[in-house]
Amino acid sequence: MTRPSNPASSLPSPLLRLGTRQSPLAMAQAHETRSRLCAAHGWDENAVELVPVRASGDKNVDVPLADIGGKALWTKELDAWLGEGHIDLAVHSMKDVETIRPPQLTITAILPRADVRDVLIGASSITGIPQGARVGTSAPRRAAQMLSRRPDCEIVMFRGNVASRLAKLAAGEADVTLLAAAGLERLGRTGTGTPLEVDDWLPAPAQGAIGIECRTDDAETRALVAAIDHAPSHAAIMAERALLAALGGNCHSPIAVLSEMADGRMTLTSVLYSPDGAERVQGSLTFDIGDTDAPARLAGDLLQRASAGITAYFDGAPGAVS
Ligand SMILES: NCc1[nH]cc(CCC(=O)O)c1CC(=O)O
């Protein structure tokens, strides 16, 4: 086995230190990233050391994410470890990564995107959910989507990792819940629940995508990590994130979006909601891959047509609460 030397590290082995959160889902994503890196470069697995970093978002699971500091809770510690050189790369669920990143860090690779769909657990369809059922979720998007379709339902707080949410459901704390198919798949729970088709129920921005971040000035690691980038997934994730950024969306913002490719062109389809699901605005735009202004044009169109009950939750809108 030949390994390029790593002058950044005093140790000859491992070659790269991969930082990850400690949840079972994050660890599964870290293992997938390590496997892909080692396969791409012909390394054995010892070349990449997994470094679990405890995220503050994992410490307090009883209050909504938006109330305790938002998505930064998932990335703050990893950002610091990466910025300070304790790790060489950080692996993220791109859905949990804020649109504004520290300039000294660069999203270097996006792995092939997994199943983008949400899965409904506890009922076989949205219309099949019993009248007045309790829906366990803390995601503003999932709550708004459900209330938009089923205003009779009651939303109950459901944070925690995938296994603990399934345990809460099994314990009767809610009648149904929604989880990402990608997360269930990565945890070996394929077959749990009913996937909701995207023409009926759009996912969150960047759902199902694993991203790898490096220090911007670490050209050597960036080149190694770039080898496992999946260009179509990368383009899709960047378009969805660009839309979210142009909307001024954050973790309070009920937004669903999906990017799809057909005939060499990209289509972004998005729905914005008021938190109670009573108001919604939908739009879609088809554009050439190189047209990096297109997501902002769609954002402008959506915000212009959105009611005040929606725009209050998007900082890109005039009069938004922030
Ligand atoms: N917010 C938690 C989170 N972040 C990423 C995933 C799933 C995996 C993914 O979408 O990449 C999940 C769990 C869920 O929403 O069910």
The ligand as a Tripos MOL2 file, in Angstrom:
@<TRIPOS>MOLECULE
LIG
   16    16     1     0     0
SMALL
NO_CHARGES

@<TRIPOS>ATOM
      1 N1        -32.3900   16.5050   11.4740 N.3       1 LIG1
      2 C1        -31.8590   15.2250   11.7700 C.3       1 LIG1
      3 C2        -31.4380   14.4980   10.5440 C.ar      1 LIG1
      4 N2        -30.4490   14.9600    9.7670 N.ar      1 LIG1
      5 C3        -30.3230   14.1250    8.6870 C.ar      1 LIG1
      6 C4        -31.2630   13.1270    8.8280 C.ar      1 LIG1
      7 C5        -31.4930   12.0250    7.9030 C.3       1 LIG1
      8 C6        -30.4480   11.7950    6.8500 C.3       1 LIG1
      9 C7        -30.4540   12.7960    5.7440 C.2       1 LIG1
     10 O1        -31.4640   13.4320    5.4240 O.co2     1 LIG1
     11 O2        -29.3790   12.9250    5.1190 O.co2     1 LIG1
     12 C8        -31.9660   13.3310   10.0160 C.ar      1 LIG1
     13 C9        -33.0330   12.5010   10.5860 C.3       1 LIG1
     14 C10       -34.3780   12.6840    9.9130 C.2       1 LIG1
     15 O3        -34.7260   13.7910    9.4960 O.co2     1 LIG1
     16 O4        -35.1190   11.7100    9.8210 O.co2     1 LIG1
@<TRIPOS>BOND
     1     1     2 1
     2     2     3 1
     3     3     4 ar
     4     3    12 ar
     5     4     5 ar
     6     5     6 ar
     7     6     7 1
     8     6    12 ar
     9     7     8 1
    10     8     9 1
    11     9    10 2
    12     9    11 1
    13    12    13 1
    14    13    14 1
    15    14    15 2
    16    14    16 1
@<TRIPOS>SUBSTRUCTURE
     1 LIG1         1 GROUP 0 **** ****
